[in-house]
Amino acid sequence: MSPVEAVKALGKGLSITLKYLFKKPVTLIYPREKQEISPNYRGFARLNGMVGERISEPLPEMPPCQDTCPAHIDVRKYNKLIVEGKFVEAWDTIRERAPFPASLGRICHHPCEDRCQRGYFDEAIAIRSLKRHIADKALPEVKKRKREKKKLTGDKVAVIGAGPAGLSAALDLVRLGYQVTVFEKQKLPGGMLLMGVPKYRLPKEILLDEVEEIKKDGVELKTGVEIGKDLTIDDLFKKEKFKAVIIAVGLQKGRSLPIPGADLPGVLVAVPFLRSVNLGEKVEIGKEVIVIGGGNVAVDAARCARRVGAEKVRMVSLEKRHEMPAFEWEIEEAVEEGIELVPGWGPKAIHSKNGQITGLEVMQCVRVFDEQGRFNPQFCETETKIVPGDTVIFAIGQASDNSFLEGSGVETDDRGRIIYDRETMMTSRPGVFVCGEIATGPATCVGSIGSGHEAANSVHLYLSGKDMKKDRPRFELVNYPMYPKIPLDIFPEERRRPEMPFLEAEKRIKNFEQIELGFSDEDARNEALRCLQCLSRTCTACTLCARTCPSLAISIEKKEGEWGAASYDINLGLCIYCGFCQEVCPTKAIQLTQDFDRTFYERDKLVWDKGYLLERGKD
């Protein structure tokens, strides 16, 4: 820089200094003084919700637990109702989206808990177990309720299959005014909930009570009617005058493997084995049982075998222990009951002597999936061993029985799967829809319920003459922040979720009594209070903002035994305007504003109105 340029720059700087030298520093309250500031300015955080105010209705946005649930059950609302002791209302809340509160409360794989925001600050809410508590408290009262019979004037719709998908679709359509008849081949309804889920997880009388409630809502149920034999799909349209048909028959057949010895006496398939056990039929098994498979059905078969007389049960799976597709808690409970795991081995042949099974020859599995992630196991055939046993149960997958589709006009692919539109659920025959496991493949109960909702939506649009793609209701996908998990041993007991009490393992293996004993009233209420009521826009006094504030500017005193703050204070002299409190607030009760500015010096003379900050924000 030349000397002349330097002098000019110095003069300019001095002129700016002189211009502001005698001006007093001020703090402005926006927007009251109508000053314009950058939209990126991070002003003070304002509490958008009266301190201690009750959570308002309707709640504005779908929280992550509800968004993740395939059935979109309003978890936030039913937790609030538990705290208030309103169990029948909580039951009704669940049934708005899922007609099986008691069943789901026992067997749901609870994906909602994986996205529970509480789980990123200490431990996820026990959402499934609270659902069961609601059902246990409400079902006796619900069964006594008298309901006026709803007048159904809409078109007739037939549903084939009385499992969770079919009954959920039927209930949705009845609520829309359609006349719905569900046809079930078995003598009892429930589908795989009845035939496949062991009684120690889901007592059958509880499931049948829930089906009765569905019938009270107006769904007509005809059991012991086999479509394809007693009636065809053509009959449903032409003779019975149904305007639409939903196929929801599930996957009723099991699979085996074409290995040497697979046709020996004593070789069973898991699905019919579980059906016989659940229906109380006599099952012939030996003392040493080998279950082939590593999924949930394999675990159920192994645990049932233990209960019907097997002294030793071994599970042989292609997958290593950490790769097994069964739910982790199911595997752990099986091990507690004495089930021996033989992971990382694949079946080669079933050995026998004089027609009696003596064991299963297995070979080491070095890889289950190929580089593209496709199921393509590879074995080291020189590494083999014999797993001793006198009974073998194949639990390697399920298949559908599509014989009832013959002559129906419903097309299947070369693997026997029904061809259908993935968005509308309609098959190649107009007016015939599909849902549940026969459409999705092996799934969960809550997943099948979600599939049933989609089929019912499509039927309603189809019969209303609307576009099944353009006009269908959609849930908006929401992106939520994901935080790393925190070690749980650093938290006091009151911040932890209660453990579900279990029947002791040595007692469990002797009968089919429920193994989960349920929460106490106190545990359930305290656990529901741990719910953060995400996105409710009201402070629940979770104290996450105070614990996150780097300058310790926030102090909260919680109300005893309920949501809300007895007091909430912000030290504006300490606040550094970082915005962390807003980022961690699960209810979004804290909002950054552009209302307050501050100067470099004389910070103690800031102008603010704390009462204004702590009042309910105006939209």
Number of C-alpha atoms within 10 A of each C-alpha: 5 6 8 8 10 11 11 11 12 10 12 11 12 11 12 10 11 10 10 10 9 8 8 6 15 15 15 18 18 16 13 8 9 9 10 9 11 7 7 7 13 16 19 21 24 22 24 22 24 19 19 19 14 15 19 11 8 8 16 10 14 21 25 24 23 20 21 20 19 21 23 22 22 20 27 22 18 24 28 21 20 25 19 13 15 16 24 19 17 24 28 16 18 25 17 14 21 28 23 26 27 26 25 22 22 22 18 18 16 20 16 25 21 15 21 23 26 19 17 16 18 19 20 20 26 21 23 22 24 24 27 22 24 27 27 19 16 20 20 12 12 18 13 8 11 8 8 9 9 12 11 15 11 14 17 21 27 25 27 24 29 28 27 31 35 33 32 28 29 32 27 24 25 25 14 15 18 22 21 27 21 25 25 25 19 16 9 15 26 22 24 20 22 22 24 23 22 24 21 21 16 23 20 20 11 16 19 16 17 22 22 15 17 21 15 17 16 23 23 18 20 19 15 13 17 17 19 17 10 10 15 18 24 15 15 18 18 11 11 14 14 21 17 21 24 27 25 31 27 30 22 19 14 18 15 18 15 10 11 13 17 17 13 16 14 17 21 22 21 30 26 15 22 23 18 15 21 21 14 9 10 9 13 12 18 19 15 20 28 27 30 29 29 27 19 18 23 25 25 25 29 28 24 23 29 24 18 19 17 18 15 18 26 21 24 26 27 26 23 19 15 8 13 18 15 16 13 13 10 15 22 11 16 22 15 15 20 17 22 16 18 22 21 22 23 27 22 20 18 24 21 16 8 6 11 14 21 19 22 25 18 24 22 20 22 16 17 18 13 11 8 7 8 9 11 11 14 16 18 13 12 8 11 17 14 16 19 17 23 21 26 29 24 24 30 19 19 21 18 18 15 16 11 14 17 12 12 14 14 18 17 15 8 7 6 13 17 20 17 20 12 11 12 21 24 25 21 16 13 12 18 24 25 32 27 33 25 24 24 15 16 16 14 18 25 27 20 29 26 23 27 30 26 25 30 28 21 25 26 21 19 18 16 11 9 13 12 20 11 9 11 15 12 8 8 9 10 12 8 10 12 9 11 8 11 13 10 14 9 8 13 9 10 10 14 16 18 16 11 14 12 13 13 12 15 10 12 19 25 12 14 18 17 17 21 16 11 20 19 13 14 10 17 24 22 19 25 26 20 23 22 23 27 24 19 23 25 27 30 29 22 23 18 17 23 21 15 17 19 15 14 14 18 20 16 19 14 18 14 9 10 19 24 23 20 13 13 20 14 18 12 17 12 13 17 13 17 16 18 16 24 21 15 19 23 25 20 20 23 25 19 20 16 20 19 20 19 16 12 6 10 11 15 8 13 19 15 15 10 13 8 11 18 19 14 18 16 6 4
